[in-house]
Amino acid sequence: MSAPHQHVTIAVVAYPRGSELDEFQPLEDIAGVHLRWARTQADVAGADWIILPGSADTAADLAWLRAQGLDRAVAEHAGRGGRVLGIGGGLQMLGEALVDPNAIAGNGPGLGLLPLATLVEANGTVRRHAVRFEELAGPWSPLSRLAMEGYEIRQGRTVQHAGMAAGRVALPGGLGWQNAQGSVLGLYLHGLFDDAGVLQALFTC
């Protein structure tokens, strides 16, 4: 792969129950990209991207993230136009609320960076998808109309939050959303960085 157009620091939040973390391994092999595992506010300071990965217990990891003050750090980063990416449980954290009518994991507010609400369900979903990104805005616009394949692993159903300003659909079929500003992208699709076309679009001229 050709050299990236700039040096990029990517902070992946390493909460205690993080899952599917091996999907970020390809980032360590890109010249000019510095991958940082983040557990404190200091770890995300100065990062160009912040990634919220999958989680085996979204509610618990969201509580941990708040206890570290990382909720404020992520919100401030997004507000400045910095890239924020949530995948799987990370997408759910970016929404307005986790709604748990069956007391599986617990109700609670999300980070409020995407106009979404997630209904926690007992049964999970695992399946592969071949999809194409919609037209995206802001720093994620290089992914616009790009085709990719990936895998969906999730527990819960996420929908647009009633009464909130509509976000932008990033992937069809309820697999991804973007905030109106364009800085925040949430996906249910894992395997983004295994796709050569994605890496080409995001990291090369």
Phi and psi restraints in degrees (value plus and minus 20) as a CYANA .aco file:
   2 SER   PHI     -88.7   -48.7
   2 SER   PSI     144.0   184.0
   3 ALA   PHI     -86.6   -46.6
   3 ALA   PSI     124.7   164.7
   4 PRO   PHI     -87.6   -47.6
   4 PRO   PSI     137.3   177.3
   5 HIS   PHI     -93.3   -53.3
   5 HIS   PSI     -30.2     9.8
   6 GLN   PHI    -182.8  -142.8
   6 GLN   PSI     144.5   184.5
   7 HIS   PHI     -97.7   -57.7
   7 HIS   PSI     114.0   154.0
   8 VAL   PHI    -148.3  -108.3
   8 VAL   PSI     109.5   149.5
   9 THR   PHI    -124.6   -84.6
   9 THR   PSI     103.3   143.3
  10 ILE   PHI    -136.7   -96.7
  10 ILE   PSI     100.3   140.3
  11 ALA   PHI    -121.6   -81.6
  11 ALA   PSI      98.0   138.0
  12 VAL   PHI    -120.6   -80.6
  12 VAL   PSI      99.8   139.8
  13 VAL   PHI     -89.8   -49.8
  13 VAL   PSI     102.1   142.1
  14 ALA   PHI    -121.5   -81.5
  14 ALA   PSI      51.0    91.0
  15 TYR   PHI     -92.9   -52.9
  15 TYR   PSI     142.9   182.9
  16 PRO   PHI     -78.7   -38.7
  16 PRO   PSI     -52.1   -12.1
  17 ARG   PHI    -131.6   -91.6
  17 ARG   PSI       7.9    47.9
  18 GLY   PHI     -79.9   -39.9
  18 GLY   PSI     126.6   166.6
  19 SER   PHI    -156.0  -116.0
  19 SER   PSI     144.2   184.2
  20 GLU   PHI      36.4    76.4
  20 GLU   PSI      13.7    53.7
  21 LEU   PHI     -92.4   -52.4
  21 LEU   PSI     -39.4     0.6
  22 ASP   PHI     -87.3   -47.3
  22 ASP   PSI     -34.3     5.7
  23 GLU   PHI     -89.7   -49.7
  23 GLU   PSI     -30.9     9.1
  24 PHE   PHI    -115.1   -75.1
  24 PHE   PSI     -23.7    16.3
  25 GLN   PHI     -75.0   -35.0
  25 GLN   PSI     -60.8   -20.8
  26 PRO   PHI     -78.2   -38.2
  26 PRO   PSI     -45.4    -5.4
  27 LEU   PHI     -86.4   -46.4
  27 LEU   PSI     -48.3    -8.3
  28 GLU   PHI     -91.9   -51.9
  28 GLU   PSI     -33.7     6.3
  29 ASP   PHI    -119.4   -79.4
  29 ASP   PSI     -14.8    25.2
  30 ILE   PHI    -118.8   -78.8
  30 ILE   PSI     102.7   142.7
  31 ALA   PHI     -80.6   -40.6
  31 ALA   PSI     113.8   153.8
  32 GLY   PHI      69.8   109.8
  32 GLY   PSI     -26.4    13.6
  33 VAL   PHI    -124.5   -84.5
  33 VAL   PSI     106.4   146.4
  34 HIS   PHI    -130.1   -90.1
  34 HIS   PSI      96.3   136.3
  35 LEU   PHI    -116.2   -76.2
  35 LEU   PSI     108.2   148.2
  36 ARG   PHI    -145.2  -105.2
  36 ARG   PSI     107.8   147.8
  37 TRP   PHI    -107.5   -67.5
  37 TRP   PSI     101.0   141.0
  38 ALA   PHI    -128.2   -88.2
  38 ALA   PSI     106.9   146.9
  39 ARG   PHI    -145.5  -105.5
  39 ARG   PSI     -28.7    11.3
  40 THR   PHI    -156.0  -116.0
  40 THR   PSI     148.1   188.1
  41 GLN   PHI     -80.5   -40.5
  41 GLN   PSI     -57.1   -17.1
  42 ALA   PHI     -82.0   -42.0
  42 ALA   PSI     -52.5   -12.5
  43 ASP   PHI     -88.4   -48.4
  43 ASP   PSI     -45.7    -5.7
  44 VAL   PHI    -117.1   -77.1
  44 VAL   PSI     -30.0    10.0
  45 ALA   PHI     -82.0   -42.0
  45 ALA   PSI     109.7   149.7
  46 GLY   PHI      61.6   101.6
  46 GLY   PSI     -21.9    18.1
  47 ALA   PHI     -91.2   -51.2
  47 ALA   PSI     128.4   168.4
  48 ASP   PHI    -104.0   -64.0
  48 ASP   PSI     -56.2   -16.2
  49 TRP   PHI    -142.9  -102.9
  49 TRP   PSI     129.7   169.7
  50 ILE   PHI    -144.9  -104.9
  50 ILE   PSI     108.4   148.4
  51 ILE   PHI    -134.5   -94.5
  51 ILE   PSI     110.2   150.2
  52 LEU   PHI    -121.6   -81.6
  52 LEU   PSI      88.4   128.4
  53 PRO   PHI    -101.0   -61.0
  53 PRO   PSI    -193.0  -153.0
  54 GLY   PHI     -86.0   -46.0
  54 GLY   PSI     144.4   184.4
  55 SER   PHI    -164.5  -124.5
  55 SER   PSI     121.4   161.4
  56 ALA   PHI    -101.2   -61.2
  56 ALA   PSI     -31.6     8.4
  57 ASP   PHI    -172.0  -132.0
  57 ASP   PSI      67.7   107.7
  58 THR   PHI     -80.5   -40.5
  58 THR   PSI     -64.5   -24.5
  59 ALA   PHI     -83.1   -43.1
  59 ALA   PSI     -63.7   -23.7
  60 ALA   PHI     -86.9   -46.9
  60 ALA   PSI     -62.0   -22.0
  61 ASP   PHI     -89.8   -49.8
  61 ASP   PSI     -51.9   -11.9
  62 LEU   PHI     -85.9   -45.9
  62 LEU   PSI     -59.7   -19.7
  63 ALA   PHI     -84.2   -44.2
  63 ALA   PSI     -61.4   -21.4
  64 TRP   PHI     -81.5   -41.5
  64 TRP   PSI     -64.7   -24.7
  65 LEU   PHI     -78.1   -38.1
  65 LEU   PSI     -62.6   -22.6
  66 ARG   PHI     -85.8   -45.8
  66 ARG   PSI     -59.3   -19.3
  67 ALA   PHI     -83.4   -43.4
  67 ALA   PSI     -48.2    -8.2
  68 GLN   PHI    -105.4   -65.4
  68 GLN   PSI     -25.2    14.8
  69 GLY   PHI      57.1    97.1
  69 GLY   PSI      -9.0    31.0
  70 LEU   PHI     -94.3   -54.3
  70 LEU   PSI     -39.9     0.1
  71 ASP   PHI     -81.2   -41.2
  71 ASP   PSI     -63.7   -23.7
  72 ARG   PHI     -87.0   -47.0
  72 ARG   PSI     -60.7   -20.7
  73 ALA   PHI     -83.2   -43.2
  73 ALA   PSI     -61.4   -21.4
  74 VAL   PHI     -86.4   -46.4
  74 VAL   PSI     -64.1   -24.1
  75 ALA   PHI     -82.8   -42.8
  75 ALA   PSI     -62.3   -22.3
  76 GLU   PHI     -86.1   -46.1
  76 GLU   PSI     -59.5   -19.5
  77 HIS   PHI     -81.8   -41.8
  77 HIS   PSI     -67.4   -27.4
  78 ALA   PHI     -83.3   -43.3
  78 ALA   PSI     -59.4   -19.4
  79 GLY   PHI     -84.0   -44.0
  79 GLY   PSI     -47.8    -7.8
  80 ARG   PHI    -104.0   -64.0
  80 ARG   PSI     -20.0    20.0
  81 GLY   PHI      70.5   110.5
  81 GLY   PSI     -12.1    27.9
  82 GLY   PHI     -92.7   -52.7
  82 GLY   PSI     130.3   170.3
  83 ARG   PHI     -91.6   -51.6
  83 ARG   PSI     111.6   151.6
  84 VAL   PHI    -146.2  -106.2
  84 VAL   PSI     110.2   150.2
  85 LEU   PHI    -146.5  -106.5
  85 LEU   PSI     107.4   147.4
  86 GLY   PHI    -137.3   -97.3
  86 GLY   PSI     112.8   152.8
  87 ILE   PHI    -144.0  -104.0
  87 ILE   PSI     110.7   150.7
  88 GLY   PHI      43.2    83.2
  88 GLY   PSI    -139.0   -99.0
  89 GLY   PHI     -78.5   -38.5
  89 GLY   PSI     -50.6   -10.6
  90 GLY   PHI     -83.1   -43.1
  90 GLY   PSI     -58.4   -18.4
  91 LEU   PHI     -80.0   -40.0
  91 LEU   PSI     -66.3   -26.3
  92 GLN   PHI     -80.6   -40.6
  92 GLN   PSI     -58.6   -18.6
  93 MET   PHI     -83.2   -43.2
  93 MET   PSI     -53.7   -13.7
  94 LEU   PHI     -91.0   -51.0
  94 LEU   PSI     -36.2     3.8
  95 GLY   PHI     -97.2   -57.2
  95 GLY   PSI    -192.0  -152.0
  96 GLU   PHI    -101.8   -61.8
  96 GLU   PSI     -52.0   -12.0
  97 ALA   PHI    -181.2  -141.2
  97 ALA   PSI     130.9   170.9
  98 LEU   PHI    -126.9   -86.9
  98 LEU   PSI     101.3   141.3
  99 VAL   PHI    -131.1   -91.1
  99 VAL   PSI     100.2   140.2
 100 ASP   PHI    -147.1  -107.1
 100 ASP   PSI      58.0    98.0
 101 PRO   PHI     -87.4   -47.4
 101 PRO   PSI     -40.4    -0.4
 102 ASN   PHI    -123.2   -83.2
 102 ASN   PSI      -7.8    32.2
 103 ALA   PHI      34.4    74.4
 103 ALA   PSI      25.0    65.0
 104 ILE   PHI    -101.3   -61.3
 104 ILE   PSI     -67.2   -27.2
 105 ALA   PHI    -151.3  -111.3
 105 ALA   PSI     -43.0    -3.0
 106 GLY   PHI      97.6   137.6
 106 GLY   PSI     121.4   161.4
 107 ASN   PHI     -98.5   -58.5
 107 ASN   PSI     140.5   180.5
 108 GLY   PHI     150.4   190.4
 108 GLY   PSI     139.6   179.6
 109 PRO   PHI     -94.3   -54.3
 109 PRO   PSI     126.7   166.7
 110 GLY   PHI    -109.2   -69.2
 110 GLY   PSI    -185.5  -145.5
 111 LEU   PHI    -100.2   -60.2
 111 LEU   PSI     -33.1     6.9
 112 GLY   PHI      51.9    91.9
 112 GLY   PSI       4.9    44.9
 113 LEU   PHI    -118.8   -78.8
 113 LEU   PSI     -31.2     8.8
 114 LEU   PHI    -151.9  -111.9
 114 LEU   PSI     123.2   163.2
 115 PRO   PHI    -100.7   -60.7
 115 PRO   PSI      43.5    83.5
 116 LEU   PHI    -150.4  -110.4
 116 LEU   PSI     134.7   174.7
 117 ALA   PHI    -151.4  -111.4
 117 ALA   PSI     120.4   160.4
 118 THR   PHI    -134.5   -94.5
 118 THR   PSI     105.2   145.2
 119 LEU   PHI    -110.9   -70.9
 119 LEU   PSI      95.6   135.6
 120 VAL   PHI     -92.9   -52.9
 120 VAL   PSI     111.6   151.6
 121 GLU   PHI    -146.6  -106.6
 121 GLU   PSI     133.2   173.2
 122 ALA   PHI     -90.7   -50.7
 122 ALA   PSI     -57.5   -17.5
 123 ASN   PHI    -110.9   -70.9
 123 ASN   PSI     113.4   153.4
 124 GLY   PHI    -109.8   -69.8
 124 GLY   PSI     151.3   191.3
 125 THR   PHI    -144.2  -104.2
 125 THR   PSI     109.2   149.2
 126 VAL   PHI    -155.7  -115.7
 126 VAL   PSI      97.2   137.2
 127 ARG   PHI    -185.5  -145.5
 127 ARG   PSI     136.8   176.8
 128 ARG   PHI    -112.9   -72.9
 128 ARG   PSI     133.6   173.6
 129 HIS   PHI    -160.7  -120.7
 129 HIS   PSI     125.2   165.2
 130 ALA   PHI    -133.0   -93.0
 130 ALA   PSI      98.4   138.4
 131 VAL   PHI    -156.3  -116.3
 131 VAL   PSI     152.5   192.5
 132 ARG   PHI    -153.5  -113.5
 132 ARG   PSI     111.1   151.1
 133 PHE   PHI     -82.5   -42.5
 133 PHE   PSI     125.9   165.9
 134 GLU   PHI     -94.8   -54.8
 134 GLU   PSI    -197.3  -157.3
 135 GLU   PHI     -93.7   -53.7
 135 GLU   PSI      98.2   138.2
 136 LEU   PHI    -123.7   -83.7
 136 LEU   PSI     141.9   181.9
 137 ALA   PHI    -132.9   -92.9
 137 ALA   PSI     146.8   186.8
 138 GLY   PHI      42.9    82.9
 138 GLY   PSI    -166.8  -126.8
 139 PRO   PHI     -88.0   -48.0
 139 PRO   PSI     -35.7     4.3
 140 TRP   PHI    -112.4   -72.4
 140 TRP   PSI     -14.5    25.5
 141 SER   PHI     -81.8   -41.8
 141 SER   PSI     -45.5    -5.5
 142 PRO   PHI     -78.6   -38.6
 142 PRO   PSI     -38.8     1.2
 143 LEU   PHI    -103.7   -63.7
 143 LEU   PSI     -26.2    13.8
 144 SER   PHI     -74.3   -34.3
 144 SER   PSI     108.0   148.0
 145 ARG   PHI      45.6    85.6
 145 ARG   PSI      -7.6    32.4
 146 LEU   PHI    -101.6   -61.6
 146 LEU   PSI     113.8   153.8
 147 ALA   PHI    -108.5   -68.5
 147 ALA   PSI     124.1   164.1
 148 MET   PHI    -176.1  -136.1
 148 MET   PSI     145.0   185.0
 149 GLU   PHI    -139.6   -99.6
 149 GLU   PSI     126.1   166.1
 150 GLY   PHI    -183.4  -143.4
 150 GLY   PSI    -193.3  -153.3
 151 TYR   PHI    -148.8  -108.8
 151 TYR   PSI     119.0   159.0
 152 GLU   PHI    -118.9   -78.9
 152 GLU   PSI     102.1   142.1
 153 ILE   PHI    -151.2  -111.2
 153 ILE   PSI      96.2   136.2
 154 ARG   PHI    -178.3  -138.3
 154 ARG   PSI     140.5   180.5
 155 GLN   PHI    -150.1  -110.1
 155 GLN   PSI      86.0   126.0
 156 GLY   PHI     110.5   150.5
 156 GLY   PSI     144.7   184.7
 157 ARG   PHI    -145.1  -105.1
 157 ARG   PSI     105.1   145.1
 158 THR   PHI    -131.9   -91.9
 158 THR   PSI     113.9   153.9
 159 VAL   PHI    -157.3  -117.3
 159 VAL   PSI     143.2   183.2
 160 GLN   PHI     -80.5   -40.5
 160 GLN   PSI     115.6   155.6
 161 HIS   PHI     -94.7   -54.7
 161 HIS   PSI     101.5   141.5
 162 ALA   PHI     -79.3   -39.3
 162 ALA   PSI     115.5   155.5
 163 GLY   PHI      66.9   106.9
 163 GLY   PSI     -27.5    12.5
 164 MET   PHI    -113.6   -73.6
 164 MET   PSI     134.8   174.8
 165 ALA   PHI     -80.8   -40.8
 165 ALA   PSI     113.9   153.9
 166 ALA   PHI     -85.2   -45.2
 166 ALA   PSI     117.9   157.9
 167 GLY   PHI    -106.7   -66.7
 167 GLY   PSI    -192.1  -152.1
 168 ARG   PHI    -125.5   -85.5
 168 ARG   PSI     111.4   151.4
 169 VAL   PHI     -91.7   -51.7
 169 VAL   PSI     106.3   146.3
 170 ALA   PHI    -117.8   -77.8
 170 ALA   PSI     -58.3   -18.3
 171 LEU   PHI    -152.4  -112.4
 171 LEU   PSI     124.4   164.4
 172 PRO   PHI     -90.6   -50.6
 172 PRO   PSI     145.7   185.7
 173 GLY   PHI      53.3    93.3
 173 GLY   PSI       3.8    43.8
 174 GLY   PHI      50.4    90.4
 174 GLY   PSI       8.0    48.0
 175 LEU   PHI    -120.9   -80.9
 175 LEU   PSI     -29.0    11.0
 176 GLY   PHI    -192.0  -152.0
 176 GLY   PSI     127.0   167.0
 177 TRP   PHI    -160.8  -120.8
 177 TRP   PSI     140.0   180.0
 178 GLN   PHI    -153.5  -113.5
 178 GLN   PSI     128.3   168.3
 179 ASN   PHI     -95.8   -55.8
 179 ASN   PSI     145.9   185.9
 180 ALA   PHI     -82.9   -42.9
 180 ALA   PSI     -56.9   -16.9
 181 GLN   PHI     -86.1   -46.1
 181 GLN   PSI     -52.7   -12.7
 182 GLY   PHI      80.7   120.7
 182 GLY   PSI     -25.0    15.0
 183 SER   PHI    -101.5   -61.5
 183 SER   PSI     -45.1    -5.1
 184 VAL   PHI    -129.8   -89.8
 184 VAL   PSI     108.0   148.0
 185 LEU   PHI    -147.0  -107.0
 185 LEU   PSI     108.1   148.1
 186 GLY   PHI    -140.4  -100.4
 186 GLY   PSI     109.9   149.9
 187 LEU   PHI    -150.2  -110.2
 187 LEU   PSI     123.4   163.4
 188 TYR   PHI    -111.6   -71.6
 188 TYR   PSI     -23.5    16.5
 189 LEU   PHI    -115.5   -75.5
 189 LEU   PSI      96.8   136.8
 190 HIS   PHI    -107.7   -67.7
 190 HIS   PSI     141.9   181.9
 191 GLY   PHI      74.5   114.5
 191 GLY   PSI      -7.1    32.9
 192 LEU   PHI     -75.0   -35.0
 192 LEU   PSI     -63.8   -23.8
 193 PHE   PHI    -109.3   -69.3
 193 PHE   PSI     -14.4    25.6
 194 ASP   PHI    -108.6   -68.6
 194 ASP   PSI     -27.9    12.1
 195 ASP   PHI    -114.6   -74.6
 195 ASP   PSI      99.5   139.5
 196 ALA   PHI     -82.2   -42.2
 196 ALA   PSI     -55.2   -15.2
 197 GLY   PHI     -85.8   -45.8
 197 GLY   PSI     -57.8   -17.8
 198 VAL   PHI     -84.1   -44.1
 198 VAL   PSI     -67.6   -27.6
 199 LEU   PHI     -80.9   -40.9
 199 LEU   PSI     -60.9   -20.9
 200 GLN   PHI     -81.4   -41.4
 200 GLN   PSI     -64.4   -24.4
 201 ALA   PHI     -88.1   -48.1
 201 ALA   PSI     -58.6   -18.6
 202 LEU   PHI    -107.2   -67.2
 202 LEU   PSI     -46.1    -6.1
 203 PHE   PHI    -143.4  -103.4
 203 PHE   PSI     -18.0    22.0
 204 THR   PHI    -147.8  -107.8
 204 THR   PSI     141.3   181.3
